[in-house]
Amino acid sequence: MANKDFPLIFERSKEGRVSYSLPELDVPEVDLSEEFSDEYIRQTPPELPELSELELMRHYTALSTRNFGVDSGFYPLGSCTMKYNPKINEDIARLPGFSHIHPYQHPKTVQGALEMMYDMQQHLKEITGMYEISLQPAAGAHGEWSGLMMIRAFHEANGDFKRTKVIVPDSAHGTNPASATVAGFESVTVKSNENGLVDLDDLKRVVGEDTAALMLTNPNTLGLFETEILEMKKIVHEAGGRLYYDGANLNAIMGYARPGDMGFDVVHLNLHKTFSGPHGGGGPGSGPIGVTKELEPFLPKPVIVKNEDGYTFDYDRPQSIGRVKPYYGNFSIYLRAYTYIRTLGAEGLKKVSEYAVMNANYVMRKLESVYELPYKQHCKHEFVLSGKKQKKLGVRTLDIAKRLLDYEYHPPTIYFPLNVEEAMMIEPPETETKETLDGFIDTMLTIADEVENNPEIVQEAPHTTVVKRLDETLAARKPVLRYIKED
């Protein structure tokens, strides 16, 4: 029987079957009624399924095969860099000297871990061109918020309390305006020009004495490099604002360009994307921030420092924005990223950018004759197609994404960025082979042909997945989150 046809585990339960026996209780029983009222004490045993160990293993193995991940197949999720996570990273993260330590240990007892963290900061400083780094933020958006709080602290330390606005391009990641709002700023949109880049005239219009910062991704969310970044820096800095770099797209420029050299004052990095730490499904991330010398006093504390006795934490930071993450950040994630950086070295990281850009342009040029390409210039690590041609035939971008599931590909990001109608944002990372890319290209061309000759098969997709097309509005508003036994 195929895995997808297995009955649910509750329907397979048979009274008396046991998958595991717990050892006999070897501690005194406790009368819970003395501590808790009856409403908090279970009066009847839980209704758990009764199965053999073999049945239990088959159930969870079957579930695992239903989950799609980058180890399962091609995952061209634009803006998210879902690339292969080398397994050597996992081996290093599991070394006892790293995995068995505790954050409350005295620094003298964890010198190896502190040395790794300190060295990681040095590598990230070199890669970004920034003066100092903090590893503390737990994810990209958390890094954004932390960086903006530092910019706020910087302005206020200079007695400048009128800077209440953060400028965000209309093609920005959704977290940018959200982070600005959470940090207490008002988000102001700057338009893109006909080439998909920041419109300098519009930037000059919106910048002013109340500008705290410009948040920018370079290359931007369309996968295009902002060629006038130095002019943008001049405009914002002359107005007294700071430049914030969203590092989500650093995957495209490592070894070729550095945010610090472009004039950015604050940078956040996604170690769980650019540097191969696993992410997705709500798992842990890591969003270190880098800053210029003038912003260094405001870094989250504690800061890891090196002195004649080794490595330790510096808490004496009177201008710090404070601790932004319990303990010292997601240690195992930046340990994985550290392994990735040390494994590849400077030339290897440069090759990452080369192959990411090559793969994206290869796929883009193969598909531009069938799907509309809003911006014709060469892209960096990702690109955005439009499904407007297919929409005219009654097939939406959502339908195309669903149909890709039938061909065992994870869909690209859809309907983002918002300034492209029927957007499909495709990122084929550097880890994919030409054969994989060709297979994806052929599938996209096949789907385009289906749209013209058999649109119903696309409109009703997916057909081969365990779960067919959902009513997404109903699923969002009334999700079924637990098992309900049918009579």
C-alpha positions as CSV (number, residue, x, y, z in Angstrom):
1,M,0.0,0.0,0.0
2,A,1.4,3.4,-1.0
3,N,2.3,5.8,1.8
4,K,-0.3,8.3,0.7
5,D,-3.0,5.7,1.2
6,F,-2.1,4.8,4.7
7,P,-5.1,5.3,7.1
8,L,-4.5,7.8,9.8
9,I,-2.7,6.5,12.9
10,F,-5.8,6.8,15.0
11,E,-7.9,4.6,12.7
12,R,-5.2,1.9,12.9
13,S,-5.3,1.6,16.6
14,K,-6.1,-1.9,18.1
15,E,-6.7,-2.4,21.8
16,G,-3.8,-4.1,23.5
17,R,-1.0,-3.2,21.0
18,V,2.1,-1.6,22.5
19,S,5.0,0.1,20.8
20,Y,7.1,0.9,23.9
21,S,7.0,0.0,27.6
22,L,8.2,2.5,30.1
23,P,10.3,1.2,33.0
24,E,8.6,0.7,36.3
25,L,8.2,3.8,38.5
26,D,11.1,4.0,40.8
27,V,10.2,7.2,42.7
28,P,7.4,7.8,45.2
29,E,4.0,8.7,43.8
30,V,2.9,12.3,44.5
31,D,-0.5,13.3,45.6
32,L,-1.2,16.1,43.1
33,S,-4.5,17.0,44.8
34,E,-2.5,18.8,47.6
35,E,-1.0,21.1,45.0
36,F,-3.6,21.4,42.3
37,S,-7.4,21.5,42.2
38,D,-9.3,18.8,40.4
39,E,-9.8,20.9,37.3
40,Y,-6.1,20.6,36.6
41,I,-5.7,16.9,37.2
42,R,-6.7,14.4,34.5
43,Q,-9.4,12.1,35.7
44,T,-9.2,9.6,32.8
45,P,-6.3,8.2,30.8
46,P,-5.6,10.1,27.5
47,E,-7.1,8.5,24.4
48,L,-3.9,7.6,22.7
49,P,-3.7,5.2,19.7
50,E,-2.5,1.7,20.5
51,L,0.0,0.5,17.9
52,S,3.0,-1.8,17.5
53,E,6.4,-0.3,17.2
54,L,6.5,-1.3,13.5
55,E,3.2,0.5,12.7
56,L,4.4,3.5,14.6
57,M,7.7,3.7,12.7
58,R,5.9,3.3,9.4
59,H,3.5,6.0,10.2
60,Y,6.2,8.6,11.0
61,T,8.3,7.5,8.1
62,A,5.4,8.0,5.8
63,L,4.8,11.5,7.2
64,S,8.4,12.3,6.7
65,T,8.2,11.5,3.0
66,R,5.3,13.9,2.6
67,N,7.4,16.9,3.7
68,F,9.2,18.8,0.9
69,G,12.6,20.3,1.7
70,V,15.8,21.3,-0.2
71,D,17.1,17.8,0.4
72,S,14.1,16.4,-1.5
73,G,14.2,18.6,-4.6
74,F,14.6,21.9,-6.3
75,Y,13.3,24.8,-4.1
76,P,13.5,28.0,-6.1
77,L,11.8,30.2,-3.5
78,G,12.8,33.7,-4.5
79,S,14.3,36.0,-1.8
80,C,14.8,33.1,0.6
81,T,17.9,31.4,-0.8
82,M,16.7,27.8,-0.1
83,K,20.0,26.1,-1.0
84,Y,21.7,22.9,0.1
85,N,22.9,22.8,3.7
86,P,26.3,20.9,3.7
87,K,26.2,18.0,6.1
88,I,29.7,18.8,7.5
89,N,28.0,21.8,9.1
90,E,25.8,19.4,11.1
91,D,28.8,17.3,12.1
92,I,30.6,20.3,13.5
93,A,27.5,21.6,15.3
94,R,27.3,18.3,17.1
95,L,30.8,18.2,18.4
96,P,30.6,17.8,22.2
97,G,32.7,20.9,22.8
98,F,30.0,22.9,21.1
99,S,26.8,21.0,21.7
100,H,27.3,20.1,25.4
101,I,28.1,23.6,26.7
102,H,25.7,25.9,28.6
103,P,25.3,29.7,28.3
104,Y,25.7,30.1,32.1
105,Q,29.2,28.6,32.1
106,H,32.0,30.9,33.1
107,P,33.8,32.3,30.0
108,K,37.0,30.6,31.0
109,T,35.4,27.2,30.5
110,V,34.1,27.9,27.0
111,Q,37.1,29.5,25.3
112,G,36.8,27.5,22.2
113,A,33.2,28.6,21.6
114,L,34.0,32.2,22.3
115,E,37.0,32.0,20.0
116,M,34.7,30.7,17.2
117,M,32.2,33.5,17.8
118,Y,35.0,36.2,17.8
119,D,36.5,34.8,14.7
120,M,33.1,34.6,13.0
121,Q,32.7,38.3,13.7
122,Q,36.1,39.0,12.0
123,H,35.0,37.0,8.9
124,L,31.7,38.9,8.7
125,K,33.5,42.2,9.1
126,E,35.7,41.4,6.1
127,I,32.8,40.1,4.0
128,T,30.6,43.2,4.7
129,G,33.2,45.9,5.1
130,M,31.7,47.0,8.4
131,Y,33.6,48.1,11.5
132,E,32.0,45.8,14.1
133,I,29.6,42.9,14.3
134,S,27.1,41.5,16.8
135,L,25.9,37.9,16.4
136,Q,23.0,38.4,18.8
137,P,19.9,38.9,16.7
138,A,18.0,35.7,16.1
139,A,16.7,36.2,12.5
140,G,16.7,38.6,9.6
141,A,13.7,40.7,10.7
142,H,15.1,40.7,14.3
143,G,18.4,42.1,12.8
144,E,16.4,44.8,11.0
145,W,14.7,45.8,14.2
146,S,17.9,45.8,16.1
147,G,19.7,47.9,13.5
148,L,16.9,50.4,13.4
149,M,17.0,50.7,17.2
150,M,20.7,51.4,17.0
151,I,20.0,54.1,14.4
152,R,17.3,55.6,16.7
153,A,19.8,55.5,19.6
154,F,22.4,57.2,17.4
155,H,20.2,60.1,16.5
156,E,18.9,60.6,20.0
157,A,22.4,60.5,21.4
158,N,23.1,63.4,19.1
159,G,20.1,65.3,20.4
160,D,18.2,64.7,17.2
161,F,14.7,63.7,18.1
162,K,12.9,64.8,14.9
163,R,13.9,61.9,12.8
164,T,10.8,59.8,12.8
165,K,10.6,58.4,9.2
166,V,12.3,55.4,7.5
167,I,12.3,55.4,3.7
168,V,11.5,52.0,2.1
169,P,11.5,51.2,-1.7
170,D,8.2,49.9,-3.1
171,S,9.9,46.6,-4.0
172,A,11.3,46.0,-0.5
173,H,10.9,42.9,1.6
174,G,7.7,43.1,3.6
175,T,9.7,42.9,6.8
176,N,11.3,46.3,6.1
177,P,8.3,48.5,6.7
178,A,7.1,46.2,9.5
179,S,10.5,46.5,11.3
180,A,10.4,50.2,10.9
181,T,7.0,50.4,12.5
182,V,7.9,48.1,15.4
183,A,11.0,50.3,16.0
184,G,8.7,53.3,16.3
185,F,9.2,54.9,13.0
186,E,6.9,55.9,10.2
187,S,7.5,54.1,6.9
188,V,7.7,56.2,3.8
189,T,7.7,54.6,0.3
190,V,10.1,55.6,-2.5
191,K,9.1,54.5,-6.0
192,S,11.0,52.5,-8.5
193,N,11.8,53.8,-11.9
194,E,11.2,52.1,-15.3
195,N,14.3,50.0,-14.8
196,G,13.1,48.6,-11.5
197,L,15.6,50.6,-9.5
198,V,15.1,53.4,-6.9
199,D,13.9,56.5,-8.5
200,L,16.4,59.2,-7.4
201,D,14.1,62.1,-8.1
202,D,11.5,60.5,-5.9
203,L,14.1,59.8,-3.2
204,K,15.0,63.4,-3.2
205,R,11.4,64.3,-2.8
206,V,10.8,62.1,0.2
207,V,14.1,62.6,2.1
208,G,14.3,65.4,4.6
209,E,15.1,66.5,8.1
210,D,12.8,63.9,9.5
211,T,14.5,61.0,7.7
212,A,16.1,58.6,10.1
213,A,17.2,56.0,7.5
214,L,16.8,54.5,4.1
215,M,16.3,50.7,4.2
216,L,17.6,49.1,1.0
217,T,18.5,45.7,-0.4
218,N,21.2,45.6,-3.0
219,P,20.7,43.8,-5.3
220,N,17.1,44.7,-4.8
221,T,14.1,42.4,-4.5
222,L,13.7,42.2,-8.3
223,G,17.3,40.8,-8.4
224,L,18.7,44.0,-9.9
225,F,21.8,45.8,-8.7
226,E,21.2,49.4,-7.6
227,T,23.9,51.1,-9.8
228,E,23.3,54.5,-8.3
229,I,23.9,53.5,-4.7
230,L,26.7,56.0,-4.1
231,E,24.4,58.8,-5.2
232,M,21.7,57.5,-2.9
233,K,24.2,57.4,0.0
234,K,25.1,61.1,-0.7
235,I,21.4,62.1,-0.8
236,V,20.6,60.4,2.5
237,H,23.8,61.3,4.4
238,E,23.6,65.0,3.4
239,A,20.1,65.0,4.9
240,G,21.5,63.5,8.1
241,G,19.9,60.1,7.7
242,R,21.7,56.7,7.8
243,L,21.7,53.8,5.3
244,Y,20.4,50.4,6.3
245,Y,21.3,47.3,4.3
246,D,19.0,44.4,4.2
247,G,21.4,41.5,3.7
248,A,18.9,39.0,2.4
249,N,20.5,39.2,-1.1
250,L,24.2,39.1,-0.2
251,N,24.2,35.7,-1.9
252,A,24.7,37.6,-5.2
253,I,27.7,39.8,-4.4
254,M,30.0,38.1,-1.9
255,G,33.6,38.7,-2.9
256,Y,32.6,41.3,-5.5
257,A,31.0,44.1,-3.5
258,R,30.6,45.0,0.2
259,P,27.8,47.0,1.8
260,G,30.3,49.0,3.8
261,D,32.0,50.2,0.6
262,M,28.7,51.3,-0.8
263,G,28.2,53.6,2.2
264,F,25.8,51.6,4.4
265,D,25.9,52.3,8.1
266,V,24.1,49.2,9.3
267,V,23.9,45.8,7.8
268,H,22.0,42.7,8.8
269,L,22.9,39.2,7.4
270,N,20.8,36.1,7.1
271,L,23.2,33.3,8.2
272,H,20.4,30.9,7.7
273,K,20.2,31.8,4.0
274,T,23.4,33.3,2.6
275,F,25.7,31.0,4.7
276,S,23.7,27.8,4.4
277,G,22.3,27.4,7.9
278,P,19.0,25.5,7.5
279,H,15.8,27.5,7.7
280,G,12.2,27.3,6.8
281,G,9.2,26.0,8.8
282,G,9.7,28.4,11.6
283,G,13.0,27.0,12.6
284,P,15.8,29.0,14.2
285,G,17.6,31.7,12.2
286,S,20.5,34.1,12.8
287,G,20.6,37.7,11.8
288,P,23.9,39.3,12.8
289,I,24.2,43.1,12.4
290,G,27.3,45.0,11.3
291,V,27.8,48.7,11.9
292,T,30.2,51.6,11.2
293,K,32.5,53.0,13.8
294,E,30.1,55.8,14.8
295,L,27.3,53.3,15.5
296,E,29.5,50.8,17.3
297,P,28.8,52.1,20.8
298,F,25.1,51.2,20.4
299,L,25.6,47.5,19.6
300,P,23.6,45.0,21.7
301,K,25.4,43.8,24.8
302,P,27.3,41.9,25.8
303,V,30.0,42.2,23.1
304,I,32.6,39.5,22.7
305,V,36.1,40.8,23.1
306,K,39.6,39.5,23.1
307,N,42.2,40.4,25.7
308,E,45.5,39.1,27.1
309,D,43.6,36.4,29.1
310,G,41.6,35.1,26.1
311,Y,38.0,35.8,25.2
312,T,35.2,37.2,27.3
313,F,32.0,39.2,27.4
314,D,32.0,43.0,27.7
315,Y,28.9,44.3,29.5
316,D,30.2,47.8,30.1
317,R,28.4,49.4,27.2
318,P,26.6,52.5,28.5
319,Q,25.2,53.5,25.1
320,S,24.1,50.0,24.1
321,I,20.5,49.3,23.1
322,G,20.7,46.4,25.5
323,R,20.4,42.7,25.1
324,V,18.1,41.8,22.2
325,K,18.3,38.0,22.5
326,P,18.5,35.7,25.5
327,Y,22.1,34.5,26.0
328,Y,24.3,35.2,23.0
329,G,22.2,34.4,19.9
330,N,21.4,31.2,18.1
331,F,24.8,29.6,18.7
332,S,24.4,26.5,16.6
333,I,23.2,28.4,13.5
334,Y,26.2,30.7,13.3
335,L,28.4,27.7,14.1
336,R,27.1,26.1,11.0
337,A,27.6,29.3,9.0
338,Y,31.2,29.6,10.4
339,T,31.9,26.1,9.1
340,Y,30.5,27.0,5.7
341,I,32.7,30.1,5.5
342,R,35.9,28.3,6.7
343,T,35.2,25.4,4.3
344,L,34.8,27.6,1.2
345,G,37.3,30.4,2.0
346,A,37.4,33.7,0.2
347,E,37.6,32.2,-3.3
348,G,34.8,29.8,-2.6
349,L,32.5,32.5,-1.4
350,K,33.2,34.4,-4.5
351,K,32.3,31.3,-6.6
352,V,29.0,31.1,-4.7
353,S,28.1,34.6,-6.1
354,E,29.3,33.7,-9.6
355,Y,27.2,30.5,-9.8
356,A,24.1,32.0,-8.2
357,V,24.2,34.9,-10.8
358,M,24.9,32.5,-13.7
359,N,22.1,30.1,-12.7
360,A,19.5,32.9,-12.4
361,N,20.4,34.5,-15.7
362,Y,20.4,31.1,-17.4
363,V,16.9,30.2,-16.3
364,M,15.6,33.8,-16.9
365,R,16.7,33.8,-20.5
366,K,15.2,30.4,-21.2
367,L,11.8,31.5,-19.9
368,E,11.5,35.1,-21.1
369,S,10.0,34.1,-24.4
370,V,7.0,32.4,-22.8
371,Y,6.5,34.3,-19.6
372,E,6.6,38.1,-19.5
373,L,9.9,39.5,-18.2
374,P,9.2,43.0,-16.8
375,Y,12.8,44.1,-16.6
376,K,15.1,43.0,-19.4
377,Q,18.5,43.7,-18.0
378,H,20.7,41.0,-16.6
379,C,19.7,40.0,-13.1
380,K,21.8,38.9,-10.1
381,H,20.9,35.9,-8.0
382,E,17.1,36.0,-8.7
383,F,14.6,37.4,-11.1
384,V,10.9,38.1,-11.4
385,L,8.6,36.9,-14.2
386,S,5.0,37.9,-14.7
387,G,2.1,35.6,-15.5
388,K,0.1,38.3,-17.2
389,K,0.1,36.4,-20.5
390,Q,-1.3,33.4,-18.8
391,K,-3.8,35.4,-16.8
392,K,-5.4,36.6,-20.1
393,L,-6.1,32.9,-20.8
394,G,-7.8,32.4,-17.5
395,V,-4.8,30.9,-15.6
396,R,-3.4,32.7,-12.6
397,T,0.1,32.6,-11.2
398,L,-1.3,30.7,-8.2
399,D,-2.5,28.0,-10.6
400,I,1.0,27.7,-12.1
401,A,2.5,27.4,-8.7
402,K,0.0,24.6,-7.8
403,R,0.7,22.8,-11.1
404,L,4.5,22.8,-10.3
405,L,3.7,20.6,-7.3
406,D,2.5,17.9,-9.6
407,Y,5.9,17.9,-11.3
408,E,7.6,17.6,-7.8
409,Y,9.0,21.1,-7.7
410,H,8.5,23.6,-4.9
411,P,6.9,26.7,-6.4
412,P,8.7,30.0,-6.5
413,T,7.6,33.0,-4.4
414,I,4.4,34.3,-6.0
415,Y,2.7,37.7,-6.0
416,F,5.8,39.4,-4.6
417,P,7.2,41.9,-5.1
418,L,4.0,43.8,-5.1
419,N,5.0,46.2,-7.9
420,V,4.9,43.3,-10.5
421,E,1.5,42.0,-11.6
422,E,1.1,38.2,-11.2
423,A,4.7,38.0,-10.0
424,M,6.8,34.8,-9.9
425,M,10.1,35.4,-8.0
426,I,12.6,32.7,-8.9
427,E,15.9,32.0,-7.3
428,P,18.0,29.1,-8.5
429,P,20.8,29.0,-6.0
430,E,24.4,28.2,-6.7
431,T,24.1,24.6,-5.5
432,E,21.9,23.4,-8.3
433,T,23.2,21.6,-11.4
434,K,22.5,22.5,-15.0
435,E,20.4,19.3,-15.3
436,T,18.2,20.3,-12.4
437,L,17.7,23.8,-13.9
438,D,17.0,22.3,-17.4
439,G,14.3,20.1,-15.8
440,F,12.7,23.0,-14.1
441,I,12.8,25.1,-17.3
442,D,11.2,22.3,-19.3
443,T,8.5,22.0,-16.7
444,M,7.7,25.7,-16.8
445,L,7.5,25.5,-20.6
446,T,5.2,22.5,-20.4
447,I,2.9,24.3,-18.0
448,A,2.8,27.3,-20.3
449,D,1.8,25.0,-23.1
450,E,-0.9,23.4,-20.9
451,V,-2.2,26.9,-20.2
452,E,-2.9,27.4,-23.9
453,N,-4.1,23.9,-24.8
454,N,-5.5,22.4,-21.6
455,P,-6.0,25.2,-19.0
456,E,-8.3,23.1,-16.8
457,I,-5.5,20.8,-15.8
458,V,-3.6,23.8,-14.5
459,Q,-6.6,25.6,-12.9
460,E,-7.5,22.4,-10.9
461,A,-3.9,21.5,-9.8
462,P,-2.4,19.9,-7.9
463,H,-3.6,16.4,-8.8
464,T,-0.9,14.1,-7.3
465,T,-0.3,15.6,-3.9
466,V,-1.6,14.1,-0.6
467,V,-3.5,17.3,0.0
468,K,-5.3,18.8,-3.0
469,R,-6.1,22.5,-3.5
470,L,-7.5,24.1,-0.3
471,D,-9.9,26.9,0.3
472,E,-7.1,29.1,1.5
473,T,-9.4,31.8,3.0
474,L,-11.2,29.1,5.0
475,A,-8.0,27.4,6.0
476,A,-6.6,30.7,7.3
477,R,-9.7,31.7,9.2
478,K,-10.9,28.3,10.4
479,P,-7.8,26.0,10.5
480,V,-8.3,22.5,11.7
481,L,-5.4,22.1,14.2
482,R,-6.3,18.8,15.9
483,Y,-7.6,15.3,15.0
484,I,-11.3,14.9,15.0
485,K,-12.7,11.4,14.9
486,E,-15.4,10.8,12.3
487,D,-18.4,8.8,13.4
